[in-house]
């Protein structure tokens, strides 16, 4: 028997991440699990604002990033998600995304990580790497990767089996 109590969806606000959130919600509902949606503000996002190598030298910039990214993250989680899935958000500042996701999953004993993947290949993959791939390799739990577009098996419409009872 498979049981899941905690599901983590990692988002970078891309279309792939939106689909991953759809999957995470559906799985959380199926297993009556708690849902967390996480966004990591990458170190590279802060590097544009560095002064003498210290991002913390500009507290206003950090505060603005936290505020804007936090609001964007909070907007992904609906009142229905909060009510029925005990959903919440996690914002992590200035860490490598894969590392932050894996560390959170281990610390919070997450049962499943759901993450979108952009499906880069060749030189783009070699140069940019893959956050999803690093999560899969190092996660302390199963990881569902969602590549969009692909055959979707999560629908927003109730199925005949769930409505006929």
CNS distance restraints for C-alpha pairs under 8 A (distance, minus, plus):
assign (resid   3 and name CA) (resid  31 and name CA) 6.81 0.50 0.50
assign (resid   4 and name CA) (resid  28 and name CA) 7.92 0.50 0.50
assign (resid   4 and name CA) (resid  31 and name CA) 6.04 0.50 0.50
assign (resid   4 and name CA) (resid  32 and name CA) 7.87 0.50 0.50
assign (resid   4 and name CA) (resid  33 and name CA) 5.99 0.50 0.50
assign (resid   4 and name CA) (resid 111 and name CA) 5.62 0.50 0.50
assign (resid   4 and name CA) (resid 112 and name CA) 7.38 0.50 0.50
assign (resid   5 and name CA) (resid  31 and name CA) 7.32 0.50 0.50
assign (resid   5 and name CA) (resid  32 and name CA) 7.18 0.50 0.50
assign (resid   5 and name CA) (resid  33 and name CA) 4.35 0.50 0.50
assign (resid   5 and name CA) (resid  34 and name CA) 5.85 0.50 0.50
assign (resid   5 and name CA) (resid 110 and name CA) 7.63 0.50 0.50
assign (resid   5 and name CA) (resid 111 and name CA) 6.54 0.50 0.50
assign (resid   6 and name CA) (resid  28 and name CA) 7.88 0.50 0.50
assign (resid   6 and name CA) (resid  33 and name CA) 5.50 0.50 0.50
assign (resid   6 and name CA) (resid  34 and name CA) 4.86 0.50 0.50
assign (resid   6 and name CA) (resid  35 and name CA) 6.09 0.50 0.50
assign (resid   6 and name CA) (resid  36 and name CA) 7.59 0.50 0.50
assign (resid   6 and name CA) (resid 109 and name CA) 7.49 0.50 0.50
assign (resid   6 and name CA) (resid 110 and name CA) 4.95 0.50 0.50
assign (resid   6 and name CA) (resid 111 and name CA) 5.34 0.50 0.50
assign (resid   6 and name CA) (resid 112 and name CA) 6.86 0.50 0.50
assign (resid   7 and name CA) (resid  24 and name CA) 6.86 0.50 0.50
assign (resid   7 and name CA) (resid  28 and name CA) 6.59 0.50 0.50
assign (resid   7 and name CA) (resid  33 and name CA) 6.72 0.50 0.50
assign (resid   7 and name CA) (resid  34 and name CA) 6.15 0.50 0.50
assign (resid   7 and name CA) (resid  35 and name CA) 4.99 0.50 0.50
assign (resid   7 and name CA) (resid  36 and name CA) 6.23 0.50 0.50
assign (resid   7 and name CA) (resid 110 and name CA) 5.93 0.50 0.50
assign (resid   7 and name CA) (resid 111 and name CA) 5.93 0.50 0.50
assign (resid   7 and name CA) (resid 112 and name CA) 4.99 0.50 0.50
assign (resid   7 and name CA) (resid 113 and name CA) 5.97 0.50 0.50
assign (resid   7 and name CA) (resid 114 and name CA) 7.49 0.50 0.50
assign (resid   8 and name CA) (resid  24 and name CA) 7.41 0.50 0.50
assign (resid   8 and name CA) (resid  35 and name CA) 6.00 0.50 0.50
assign (resid   8 and name CA) (resid  36 and name CA) 4.81 0.50 0.50
assign (resid   8 and name CA) (resid  37 and name CA) 5.84 0.50 0.50
assign (resid   8 and name CA) (resid  38 and name CA) 7.11 0.50 0.50
assign (resid   8 and name CA) (resid 105 and name CA) 7.43 0.50 0.50
assign (resid   8 and name CA) (resid 110 and name CA) 6.66 0.50 0.50
assign (resid   8 and name CA) (resid 112 and name CA) 6.29 0.50 0.50
assign (resid   8 and name CA) (resid 113 and name CA) 4.77 0.50 0.50
assign (resid   8 and name CA) (resid 114 and name CA) 6.15 0.50 0.50
assign (resid   9 and name CA) (resid  20 and name CA) 6.83 0.50 0.50
assign (resid   9 and name CA) (resid  21 and name CA) 6.07 0.50 0.50
assign (resid   9 and name CA) (resid  24 and name CA) 6.16 0.50 0.50
assign (resid   9 and name CA) (resid  35 and name CA) 7.59 0.50 0.50
assign (resid   9 and name CA) (resid  36 and name CA) 6.23 0.50 0.50
assign (resid   9 and name CA) (resid  37 and name CA) 4.81 0.50 0.50
assign (resid   9 and name CA) (resid  38 and name CA) 6.16 0.50 0.50
assign (resid   9 and name CA) (resid 113 and name CA) 5.80 0.50 0.50
assign (resid   9 and name CA) (resid 114 and name CA) 4.70 0.50 0.50
assign (resid   9 and name CA) (resid 115 and name CA) 5.86 0.50 0.50
assign (resid  10 and name CA) (resid  17 and name CA) 7.22 0.50 0.50
assign (resid  10 and name CA) (resid  37 and name CA) 5.92 0.50 0.50
assign (resid  10 and name CA) (resid  38 and name CA) 4.82 0.50 0.50
assign (resid  10 and name CA) (resid  39 and name CA) 6.03 0.50 0.50
assign (resid  10 and name CA) (resid 101 and name CA) 7.10 0.50 0.50
assign (resid  10 and name CA) (resid 113 and name CA) 7.39 0.50 0.50
assign (resid  10 and name CA) (resid 114 and name CA) 6.48 0.50 0.50
assign (resid  10 and name CA) (resid 115 and name CA) 5.30 0.50 0.50
assign (resid  10 and name CA) (resid 116 and name CA) 7.70 0.50 0.50
assign (resid  11 and name CA) (resid  17 and name CA) 5.01 0.50 0.50
assign (resid  11 and name CA) (resid  18 and name CA) 7.56 0.50 0.50
assign (resid  11 and name CA) (resid  20 and name CA) 7.96 0.50 0.50
assign (resid  11 and name CA) (resid  21 and name CA) 7.83 0.50 0.50
assign (resid  11 and name CA) (resid  37 and name CA) 7.01 0.50 0.50
assign (resid  11 and name CA) (resid  38 and name CA) 6.01 0.50 0.50
assign (resid  11 and name CA) (resid  39 and name CA) 5.25 0.50 0.50
assign (resid  11 and name CA) (resid  40 and name CA) 7.91 0.50 0.50
assign (resid  11 and name CA) (resid 115 and name CA) 6.94 0.50 0.50
assign (resid  11 and name CA) (resid 116 and name CA) 7.46 0.50 0.50
assign (resid  12 and name CA) (resid  17 and name CA) 6.26 0.50 0.50
assign (resid  12 and name CA) (resid  39 and name CA) 6.14 0.50 0.50
assign (resid  12 and name CA) (resid  40 and name CA) 7.50 0.50 0.50
assign (resid  13 and name CA) (resid  17 and name CA) 5.85 0.50 0.50
assign (resid  13 and name CA) (resid  18 and name CA) 6.85 0.50 0.50
assign (resid  14 and name CA) (resid  18 and name CA) 6.43 0.50 0.50
assign (resid  15 and name CA) (resid  19 and name CA) 6.49 0.50 0.50
assign (resid  15 and name CA) (resid 148 and name CA) 7.55 0.50 0.50
assign (resid  16 and name CA) (resid  20 and name CA) 6.27 0.50 0.50
assign (resid  16 and name CA) (resid 116 and name CA) 4.74 0.50 0.50
assign (resid  16 and name CA) (resid 117 and name CA) 6.19 0.50 0.50
assign (resid  16 and name CA) (resid 118 and name CA) 6.56 0.50 0.50
assign (resid  16 and name CA) (resid 146 and name CA) 6.96 0.50 0.50
assign (resid  16 and name CA) (resid 147 and name CA) 6.33 0.50 0.50
assign (resid  16 and name CA) (resid 148 and name CA) 5.46 0.50 0.50
assign (resid  17 and name CA) (resid  21 and name CA) 6.14 0.50 0.50
assign (resid  17 and name CA) (resid 115 and name CA) 6.53 0.50 0.50
assign (resid  17 and name CA) (resid 116 and name CA) 4.78 0.50 0.50
assign (resid  17 and name CA) (resid 117 and name CA) 7.70 0.50 0.50
assign (resid  18 and name CA) (resid  22 and name CA) 6.40 0.50 0.50
assign (resid  18 and name CA) (resid 116 and name CA) 7.91 0.50 0.50
assign (resid  19 and name CA) (resid  23 and name CA) 6.42 0.50 0.50
assign (resid  19 and name CA) (resid 116 and name CA) 7.09 0.50 0.50
assign (resid  19 and name CA) (resid 146 and name CA) 7.15 0.50 0.50
assign (resid  19 and name CA) (resid 148 and name CA) 7.15 0.50 0.50
assign (resid  20 and name CA) (resid  24 and name CA) 6.09 0.50 0.50
assign (resid  20 and name CA) (resid 114 and name CA) 5.99 0.50 0.50
assign (resid  20 and name CA) (resid 115 and name CA) 5.57 0.50 0.50
assign (resid  20 and name CA) (resid 116 and name CA) 5.23 0.50 0.50
assign (resid  20 and name CA) (resid 145 and name CA) 7.61 0.50 0.50
assign (resid  20 and name CA) (resid 146 and name CA) 5.78 0.50 0.50
assign (resid  21 and name CA) (resid  25 and name CA) 6.03 0.50 0.50
assign (resid  21 and name CA) (resid  37 and name CA) 7.85 0.50 0.50
assign (resid  21 and name CA) (resid 114 and name CA) 7.52 0.50 0.50
assign (resid  22 and name CA) (resid  26 and name CA) 6.29 0.50 0.50
assign (resid  22 and name CA) (resid 154 and name CA) 7.37 0.50 0.50
assign (resid  23 and name CA) (resid  27 and name CA) 6.13 0.50 0.50
assign (resid  23 and name CA) (resid 114 and name CA) 7.53 0.50 0.50
assign (resid  23 and name CA) (resid 154 and name CA) 6.34 0.50 0.50
assign (resid  24 and name CA) (resid  28 and name CA) 6.00 0.50 0.50
assign (resid  24 and name CA) (resid  35 and name CA) 7.41 0.50 0.50
assign (resid  24 and name CA) (resid 114 and name CA) 6.14 0.50 0.50
assign (resid  25 and name CA) (resid  29 and name CA) 6.14 0.50 0.50
assign (resid  25 and name CA) (resid  35 and name CA) 7.16 0.50 0.50
assign (resid  25 and name CA) (resid  81 and name CA) 7.79 0.50 0.50
assign (resid  25 and name CA) (resid  85 and name CA) 8.00 0.50 0.50
assign (resid  26 and name CA) (resid  30 and name CA) 6.16 0.50 0.50
assign (resid  26 and name CA) (resid 154 and name CA) 7.04 0.50 0.50
assign (resid  27 and name CA) (resid  31 and name CA) 6.20 0.50 0.50
assign (resid  27 and name CA) (resid  33 and name CA) 7.87 0.50 0.50
assign (resid  28 and name CA) (resid  32 and name CA) 5.51 0.50 0.50
assign (resid  28 and name CA) (resid  33 and name CA) 4.58 0.50 0.50
assign (resid  28 and name CA) (resid  34 and name CA) 6.40 0.50 0.50
assign (resid  28 and name CA) (resid  35 and name CA) 6.31 0.50 0.50
assign (resid  28 and name CA) (resid  85 and name CA) 6.77 0.50 0.50
assign (resid  29 and name CA) (resid  33 and name CA) 6.51 0.50 0.50
assign (resid  29 and name CA) (resid  84 and name CA) 7.95 0.50 0.50
assign (resid  29 and name CA) (resid  85 and name CA) 6.88 0.50 0.50
assign (resid  32 and name CA) (resid  85 and name CA) 6.99 0.50 0.50
assign (resid  33 and name CA) (resid  85 and name CA) 6.35 0.50 0.50
assign (resid  34 and name CA) (resid  85 and name CA) 5.10 0.50 0.50
assign (resid  34 and name CA) (resid  86 and name CA) 5.32 0.50 0.50
assign (resid  34 and name CA) (resid  87 and name CA) 6.00 0.50 0.50
assign (resid  35 and name CA) (resid  81 and name CA) 7.97 0.50 0.50
assign (resid  35 and name CA) (resid  85 and name CA) 5.84 0.50 0.50
assign (resid  35 and name CA) (resid  86 and name CA) 6.42 0.50 0.50
assign (resid  35 and name CA) (resid  87 and name CA) 4.56 0.50 0.50
assign (resid  35 and name CA) (resid  88 and name CA) 6.61 0.50 0.50
assign (resid  36 and name CA) (resid  87 and name CA) 5.52 0.50 0.50
assign (resid  36 and name CA) (resid  88 and name CA) 5.03 0.50 0.50
assign (resid  36 and name CA) (resid  89 and name CA) 5.49 0.50 0.50
assign (resid  36 and name CA) (resid  90 and name CA) 6.92 0.50 0.50
assign (resid  37 and name CA) (resid  73 and name CA) 7.71 0.50 0.50
assign (resid  37 and name CA) (resid  77 and name CA) 7.71 0.50 0.50
assign (resid  37 and name CA) (resid  87 and name CA) 7.62 0.50 0.50
assign (resid  37 and name CA) (resid  88 and name CA) 6.40 0.50 0.50
assign (resid  37 and name CA) (resid  89 and name CA) 4.81 0.50 0.50
assign (resid  37 and name CA) (resid  90 and name CA) 6.12 0.50 0.50
assign (resid  38 and name CA) (resid  73 and name CA) 7.69 0.50 0.50
assign (resid  38 and name CA) (resid  89 and name CA) 5.74 0.50 0.50
assign (resid  38 and name CA) (resid  90 and name CA) 4.55 0.50 0.50
assign (resid  38 and name CA) (resid  91 and name CA) 5.82 0.50 0.50
assign (resid  38 and name CA) (resid  92 and name CA) 7.64 0.50 0.50
assign (resid  38 and name CA) (resid 101 and name CA) 7.65 0.50 0.50
assign (resid  39 and name CA) (resid  73 and name CA) 6.91 0.50 0.50
assign (resid  39 and name CA) (resid  90 and name CA) 6.46 0.50 0.50
assign (resid  39 and name CA) (resid  91 and name CA) 5.18 0.50 0.50
assign (resid  39 and name CA) (resid  92 and name CA) 6.41 0.50 0.50
assign (resid  40 and name CA) (resid  91 and name CA) 5.92 0.50 0.50
assign (resid  40 and name CA) (resid  92 and name CA) 4.71 0.50 0.50
assign (resid  40 and name CA) (resid  93 and name CA) 5.92 0.50 0.50
assign (resid  40 and name CA) (resid  94 and name CA) 7.18 0.50 0.50
assign (resid  40 and name CA) (resid  95 and name CA) 6.92 0.50 0.50
assign (resid  40 and name CA) (resid  96 and name CA) 7.63 0.50 0.50
assign (resid  40 and name CA) (resid  97 and name CA) 5.47 0.50 0.50
assign (resid  40 and name CA) (resid 100 and name CA) 7.15 0.50 0.50
assign (resid  41 and name CA) (resid  45 and name CA) 6.61 0.50 0.50
assign (resid  41 and name CA) (resid  46 and name CA) 7.96 0.50 0.50
assign (resid  41 and name CA) (resid  69 and name CA) 7.73 0.50 0.50
assign (resid  41 and name CA) (resid  91 and name CA) 7.60 0.50 0.50
assign (resid  41 and name CA) (resid  92 and name CA) 6.21 0.50 0.50
assign (resid  41 and name CA) (resid  93 and name CA) 4.93 0.50 0.50
assign (resid  41 and name CA) (resid  94 and name CA) 5.42 0.50 0.50
assign (resid  41 and name CA) (resid  95 and name CA) 6.98 0.50 0.50
assign (resid  41 and name CA) (resid  97 and name CA) 7.55 0.50 0.50
assign (resid  42 and name CA) (resid  46 and name CA) 7.08 0.50 0.50
assign (resid  42 and name CA) (resid  93 and name CA) 6.88 0.50 0.50
assign (resid  42 and name CA) (resid  94 and name CA) 4.98 0.50 0.50
assign (resid  42 and name CA) (resid  95 and name CA) 5.58 0.50 0.50
assign (resid  42 and name CA) (resid  96 and name CA) 5.77 0.50 0.50
assign (resid  42 and name CA) (resid  97 and name CA) 6.28 0.50 0.50
assign (resid  43 and name CA) (resid  47 and name CA) 6.41 0.50 0.50
assign (resid  43 and name CA) (resid  93 and name CA) 7.71 0.50 0.50
assign (resid  43 and name CA) (resid  94 and name CA) 4.27 0.50 0.50
assign (resid  43 and name CA) (resid  95 and name CA) 5.50 0.50 0.50
assign (resid  43 and name CA) (resid  96 and name CA) 6.41 0.50 0.50
assign (resid  44 and name CA) (resid  48 and name CA) 7.16 0.50 0.50
assign (resid  44 and name CA) (resid  94 and name CA) 7.84 0.50 0.50
assign (resid  45 and name CA) (resid  94 and name CA) 7.85 0.50 0.50
assign (resid  46 and name CA) (resid  50 and name CA) 6.70 0.50 0.50
assign (resid  46 and name CA) (resid  55 and name CA) 6.49 0.50 0.50
assign (resid  46 and name CA) (resid  62 and name CA) 7.94 0.50 0.50
assign (resid  46 and name CA) (resid  94 and name CA) 6.92 0.50 0.50
assign (resid  47 and name CA) (resid  55 and name CA) 7.17 0.50 0.50
assign (resid  49 and name CA) (resid  55 and name CA) 6.50 0.50 0.50
assign (resid  49 and name CA) (resid  58 and name CA) 7.90 0.50 0.50
assign (resid  49 and name CA) (resid  61 and name CA) 7.44 0.50 0.50
assign (resid  50 and name CA) (resid  54 and name CA) 5.57 0.50 0.50
assign (resid  50 and name CA) (resid  55 and name CA) 4.87 0.50 0.50
assign (resid  50 and name CA) (resid  57 and name CA) 7.85 0.50 0.50
assign (resid  50 and name CA) (resid  58 and name CA) 7.99 0.50 0.50
assign (resid  51 and name CA) (resid  55 and name CA) 6.55 0.50 0.50
assign (resid  51 and name CA) (resid  57 and name CA) 6.79 0.50 0.50
assign (resid  51 and name CA) (resid  58 and name CA) 7.81 0.50 0.50
assign (resid  54 and name CA) (resid  58 and name CA) 7.92 0.50 0.50
assign (resid  55 and name CA) (resid  59 and name CA) 7.75 0.50 0.50
assign (resid  55 and name CA) (resid  62 and name CA) 7.51 0.50 0.50
assign (resid  56 and name CA) (resid  62 and name CA) 7.12 0.50 0.50
assign (resid  58 and name CA) (resid  62 and name CA) 6.69 0.50 0.50
assign (resid  59 and name CA) (resid  63 and name CA) 6.02 0.50 0.50
assign (resid  60 and name CA) (resid  64 and name CA) 6.04 0.50 0.50
assign (resid  61 and name CA) (resid  65 and name CA) 6.20 0.50 0.50
assign (resid  62 and name CA) (resid  66 and name CA) 6.11 0.50 0.50
assign (resid  63 and name CA) (resid  67 and name CA) 6.03 0.50 0.50
assign (resid  64 and name CA) (resid  68 and name CA) 6.00 0.50 0.50
assign (resid  65 and name CA) (resid  69 and name CA) 5.83 0.50 0.50
assign (resid  65 and name CA) (resid  70 and name CA) 7.98 0.50 0.50
assign (resid  66 and name CA) (resid  70 and name CA) 5.61 0.50 0.50
assign (resid  66 and name CA) (resid  91 and name CA) 7.84 0.50 0.50
assign (resid  66 and name CA) (resid  93 and name CA) 7.42 0.50 0.50
assign (resid  67 and name CA) (resid  71 and name CA) 6.09 0.50 0.50
assign (resid  68 and name CA) (resid  72 and name CA) 6.25 0.50 0.50
assign (resid  69 and name CA) (resid  73 and name CA) 6.05 0.50 0.50
assign (resid  69 and name CA) (resid  91 and name CA) 7.80 0.50 0.50
assign (resid  70 and name CA) (resid  74 and name CA) 6.04 0.50 0.50
assign (resid  70 and name CA) (resid  91 and name CA) 6.42 0.50 0.50
assign (resid  71 and name CA) (resid  75 and name CA) 6.20 0.50 0.50
assign (resid  72 and name CA) (resid  76 and name CA) 6.95 0.50 0.50
assign (resid  73 and name CA) (resid  77 and name CA) 7.39 0.50 0.50
assign (resid  73 and name CA) (resid  89 and name CA) 6.80 0.50 0.50
assign (resid  73 and name CA) (resid  91 and name CA) 7.71 0.50 0.50
assign (resid  74 and name CA) (resid  89 and name CA) 6.44 0.50 0.50
assign (resid  77 and name CA) (resid  81 and name CA) 6.00 0.50 0.50
assign (resid  77 and name CA) (resid  82 and name CA) 7.00 0.50 0.50
assign (resid  77 and name CA) (resid  87 and name CA) 7.02 0.50 0.50
assign (resid  77 and name CA) (resid  88 and name CA) 7.14 0.50 0.50
assign (resid  77 and name CA) (resid  89 and name CA) 7.59 0.50 0.50
assign (resid  78 and name CA) (resid  82 and name CA) 6.36 0.50 0.50
assign (resid  79 and name CA) (resid  83 and name CA) 6.05 0.50 0.50
assign (resid  80 and name CA) (resid  84 and name CA) 5.88 0.50 0.50
assign (resid  80 and name CA) (resid  85 and name CA) 7.73 0.50 0.50
assign (resid  81 and name CA) (resid  85 and name CA) 5.14 0.50 0.50
assign (resid  81 and name CA) (resid  86 and name CA) 6.64 0.50 0.50
assign (resid  81 and name CA) (resid  87 and name CA) 5.42 0.50 0.50
assign (resid  82 and name CA) (resid  86 and name CA) 4.70 0.50 0.50
assign (resid  82 and name CA) (resid  87 and name CA) 4.38 0.50 0.50
assign (resid  82 and name CA) (resid  88 and name CA) 6.60 0.50 0.50
assign (resid  83 and name CA) (resid  87 and name CA) 7.41 0.50 0.50
assign (resid  92 and name CA) (resid 100 and name CA) 7.18 0.50 0.50
assign (resid  95 and name CA) (resid  99 and name CA) 7.26 0.50 0.50
assign (resid  95 and name CA) (resid 100 and name CA) 6.23 0.50 0.50
assign (resid  96 and name CA) (resid 100 and name CA) 6.22 0.50 0.50
assign (resid  97 and name CA) (resid 101 and name CA) 6.18 0.50 0.50
assign (resid  97 and name CA) (resid 131 and name CA) 6.76 0.50 0.50
assign (resid  98 and name CA) (resid 102 and name CA) 6.15 0.50 0.50
assign (resid  98 and name CA) (resid 131 and name CA) 5.35 0.50 0.50
assign (resid  98 and name CA) (resid 132 and name CA) 7.17 0.50 0.50
assign (resid  98 and name CA) (resid 134 and name CA) 5.97 0.50 0.50
assign (resid  98 and name CA) (resid 135 and name CA) 5.27 0.50 0.50
assign (resid  99 and name CA) (resid 103 and name CA) 5.99 0.50 0.50
assign (resid  99 and name CA) (resid 135 and name CA) 7.53 0.50 0.50
assign (resid 100 and name CA) (resid 104 and name CA) 6.07 0.50 0.50
assign (resid 101 and name CA) (resid 105 and name CA) 6.10 0.50 0.50
assign (resid 101 and name CA) (resid 135 and name CA) 7.26 0.50 0.50
assign (resid 102 and name CA) (resid 106 and name CA) 6.18 0.50 0.50
assign (resid 102 and name CA) (resid 135 and name CA) 6.33 0.50 0.50
assign (resid 102 and name CA) (resid 138 and name CA) 6.82 0.50 0.50
assign (resid 102 and name CA) (resid 139 and name CA) 5.22 0.50 0.50
assign (resid 102 and name CA) (resid 140 and name CA) 7.01 0.50 0.50
assign (resid 103 and name CA) (resid 107 and name CA) 6.07 0.50 0.50
assign (resid 104 and name CA) (resid 108 and name CA) 5.92 0.50 0.50
assign (resid 105 and name CA) (resid 109 and name CA) 5.63 0.50 0.50
assign (resid 105 and name CA) (resid 110 and name CA) 4.80 0.50 0.50
assign (resid 105 and name CA) (resid 111 and name CA) 7.94 0.50 0.50
assign (resid 105 and name CA) (resid 113 and name CA) 7.63 0.50 0.50
assign (resid 105 and name CA) (resid 139 and name CA) 7.43 0.50 0.50
assign (resid 105 and name CA) (resid 140 and name CA) 6.97 0.50 0.50
assign (resid 105 and name CA) (resid 141 and name CA) 7.74 0.50 0.50
assign (resid 106 and name CA) (resid 110 and name CA) 6.60 0.50 0.50
assign (resid 106 and name CA) (resid 139 and name CA) 7.69 0.50 0.50
assign (resid 106 and name CA) (resid 140 and name CA) 5.87 0.50 0.50
assign (resid 110 and name CA) (resid 141 and name CA) 7.00 0.50 0.50
assign (resid 111 and name CA) (resid 141 and name CA) 5.82 0.50 0.50
assign (resid 111 and name CA) (resid 142 and name CA) 7.00 0.50 0.50
assign (resid 112 and name CA) (resid 141 and name CA) 5.90 0.50 0.50
assign (resid 112 and name CA) (resid 142 and name CA) 5.25 0.50 0.50
assign (resid 112 and name CA) (resid 143 and name CA) 5.77 0.50 0.50
assign (resid 112 and name CA) (resid 144 and name CA) 7.37 0.50 0.50
assign (resid 113 and name CA) (resid 141 and name CA) 7.24 0.50 0.50
assign (resid 113 and name CA) (resid 142 and name CA) 6.49 0.50 0.50
assign (resid 113 and name CA) (resid 143 and name CA) 4.71 0.50 0.50
assign (resid 113 and name CA) (resid 144 and name CA) 6.22 0.50 0.50
assign (resid 114 and name CA) (resid 143 and name CA) 5.80 0.50 0.50
assign (resid 114 and name CA) (resid 144 and name CA) 4.77 0.50 0.50
assign (resid 114 and name CA) (resid 145 and name CA) 5.97 0.50 0.50
assign (resid 114 and name CA) (resid 146 and name CA) 7.47 0.50 0.50
assign (resid 115 and name CA) (resid 132 and name CA) 6.46 0.50 0.50
assign (resid 115 and name CA) (resid 143 and name CA) 7.43 0.50 0.50
assign (resid 115 and name CA) (resid 144 and name CA) 6.37 0.50 0.50
assign (resid 115 and name CA) (resid 145 and name CA) 5.06 0.50 0.50
assign (resid 115 and name CA) (resid 146 and name CA) 6.18 0.50 0.50
assign (resid 116 and name CA) (resid 132 and name CA) 7.11 0.50 0.50
assign (resid 116 and name CA) (resid 145 and name CA) 5.51 0.50 0.50
assign (resid 116 and name CA) (resid 146 and name CA) 4.56 0.50 0.50
assign (resid 116 and name CA) (resid 147 and name CA) 5.82 0.50 0.50
assign (resid 116 and name CA) (resid 148 and name CA) 7.66 0.50 0.50
assign (resid 117 and name CA) (resid 130 and name CA) 7.88 0.50 0.50
assign (resid 117 and name CA) (resid 132 and name CA) 6.00 0.50 0.50
assign (resid 117 and name CA) (resid 145 and name CA) 6.33 0.50 0.50
assign (resid 117 and name CA) (resid 146 and name CA) 5.87 0.50 0.50
assign (resid 117 and name CA) (resid 147 and name CA) 5.06 0.50 0.50
assign (resid 117 and name CA) (resid 148 and name CA) 7.53 0.50 0.50
assign (resid 118 and name CA) (resid 147 and name CA) 6.29 0.50 0.50
assign (resid 118 and name CA) (resid 148 and name CA) 7.31 0.50 0.50
assign (resid 119 and name CA) (resid 147 and name CA) 6.53 0.50 0.50
assign (resid 120 and name CA) (resid 124 and name CA) 6.02 0.50 0.50
assign (resid 120 and name CA) (resid 125 and name CA) 5.11 0.50 0.50
assign (resid 120 and name CA) (resid 130 and name CA) 7.88 0.50 0.50
assign (resid 121 and name CA) (resid 125 and name CA) 4.90 0.50 0.50
assign (resid 121 and name CA) (resid 126 and name CA) 7.65 0.50 0.50
assign (resid 122 and name CA) (resid 126 and name CA) 6.26 0.50 0.50
assign (resid 123 and name CA) (resid 127 and name CA) 5.95 0.50 0.50
assign (resid 124 and name CA) (resid 128 and name CA) 5.76 0.50 0.50
assign (resid 124 and name CA) (resid 129 and name CA) 7.50 0.50 0.50
assign (resid 125 and name CA) (resid 129 and name CA) 4.82 0.50 0.50
assign (resid 125 and name CA) (resid 130 and name CA) 6.53 0.50 0.50
assign (resid 129 and name CA) (resid 133 and name CA) 7.98 0.50 0.50
assign (resid 130 and name CA) (resid 134 and name CA) 6.35 0.50 0.50
assign (resid 131 and name CA) (resid 135 and name CA) 6.21 0.50 0.50
assign (resid 132 and name CA) (resid 136 and name CA) 6.18 0.50 0.50
assign (resid 132 and name CA) (resid 145 and name CA) 7.09 0.50 0.50
assign (resid 133 and name CA) (resid 137 and name CA) 6.23 0.50 0.50
assign (resid 134 and name CA) (resid 138 and name CA) 6.21 0.50 0.50
assign (resid 135 and name CA) (resid 139 and name CA) 5.40 0.50 0.50
assign (resid 135 and name CA) (resid 143 and name CA) 7.67 0.50 0.50
assign (resid 136 and name CA) (resid 142 and name CA) 7.75 0.50 0.50
assign (resid 136 and name CA) (resid 143 and name CA) 5.92 0.50 0.50
assign (resid 139 and name CA) (resid 143 and name CA) 7.34 0.50 0.50
assign (resid 158 and name CA) (resid 162 and name CA) 6.30 0.50 0.50
assign (resid 158 and name CA) (resid 163 and name CA) 6.58 0.50 0.50
assign (resid 159 and name CA) (resid 163 and name CA) 6.38 0.50 0.50
assign (resid 160 and name CA) (resid 164 and name CA) 5.88 0.50 0.50
assign (resid 161 and name CA) (resid 165 and name CA) 7.13 0.50 0.50
